[in-house]
Amino acid sequence: MTRHAKPLDLQLNLQLVDAPKMAMPDSKQRELSLALMELLVAAAQASHRKQDGGGDELETDR
């Protein structure tokens, strides 16, 4: 068996539900789109910090 130096990321597969589409006012659609963008940016920033070792390490020889 092969050991990985870095633990593999856990992936959860969720079933997609075929729900009927709903009509949504433009203002609500914009609000939800903005919230989604903020979540995606925050997740990308958290992932980047994780790869760099986080913010709790002292900066040495950089």
N, C-alpha and C positions, 0 to 999 in steps of 0.2 A: 504494500500500500504506500502511496506517495503522500508525504506531508507537505503542506503548503507553508511557505514562510509567512505569508499574510493570510489571516482567516478570511474565508469567502464570505461575501455579503449575503445575508438571508433575503430571499425573494419570496414574496407572498403573491400567489396568483388568485385573484378574485374573479368570480363569475360575473359576467356582464348581464344585466337584466334588460330585456327588450321592453322598456316602458314606453307608453305613448308620449310623444313630444308635447310639451306644454307651451302655450303662448306666454311670453314674458315681456313686460314693458321694457322699453329701451333703457330707461334709467336704472332699472334693477339689473339688466344685462351688463351695463357698464360697471356697476358697483361690484357684481360678481367677477367680472373679468379683471378688474383692478385687484380684488382680493386674491384671486388665483395667481396673478403676476407677482404680488408681494410674497405669497407663500413659496413660489418657485424660486425667486431670488434669494429668500432666506434659506431655503434648502440648499441651493447651490453654494452660498457663502459658508454654511455650516459644513458642507462636504469638503470645501476647499481648506477650511481651518483644520479639519480632521486630518487631511493629508499632510499638512504642514506641521502637525504635532500639537496643535492647539495653542491657546494663548497663555498657558501656564508655564511654558518653558522659558528659561533665561536665554537671551540672545548671545551666542558665542561664536566667534570667528565667522561672521557673515559678511 
